[in-house]
Structure formats: C-alpha cells, structure tokens
C-alpha cells in the first residue's frame, strides 16, 4: 500500500492524499486520522481549505474482499 501527497500544506490550501494498493479485485479503501475512522471509502482524500486540525497521521487501509487481507500505510500531513 502506497500513500502519496504533499507532506505539508499552508493554512487554507487544498491537500490531496492518494492511496494505491496493487490488488485484484480492486481494494476497498478506508482512512483514519490519528487513529480515528474518517467517513471516506475512496482511494483519495481531498481536503479543501486545510485547517490545523487536519494535521496528523493519515492511515490508509486497503482491504481485498476475496483474499480477506488488509494492508495499511501511514502518511504524516502538516498544516502550517
């Protein structure tokens, strides 16, 4: 599982994080921010007008419904 994006954005800039897992069938994605589940089930997160509270550790979880395997990766985002 790979997470891409800018590691730092300025206050009120747009932050975009992308998650990719090489999986057949395609993975089912979920995200957490600082260990708390987010209401996002897509491979990408778009944060319009980033705030200080958007800073932290983002965890992307990729689940393969056929194999039942889950893989995760974390990404640190700083809003300055």
VENGIHU-V465483 format. One record per pair of residues at least 6 apart in sequence whose ideal C-beta (glycine too) atoms are under 6 Angstrom apart, sorted by the first residue. I is the first residue (numbers start at 1). J is the second residue. If there is no record, write none. Layout:
<<I,J> <I,J>>
This chain:
<<1,21> <1,62> <1,71> <1,73> <2,20> <3,19> <3,60> <3,73> <3,75> <4,18> <5,16> <5,17> <8,78> <8,80> <9,15> <9,50> <9,79> <10,80> <12,49> <13,50> <14,48> <15,47> <15,50> <16,46> <17,45> <17,58> <18,44> <19,29> <19,43> <19,60> <21,27> <21,62> <23,64> <27,62> <27,63> <27,64> <28,63> <29,43> <29,62> <30,41> <30,61> <31,38> <31,40> <31,45> <31,60> <32,59> <33,56> <33,58> <34,56> <34,57> <47,54> <50,79> <52,79> <54,79> <55,78> <55,79> <57,74> <57,76> <58,75> <58,77> <59,72> <59,74> <60,73> <61,70> <61,72> <62,71> <63,70>>
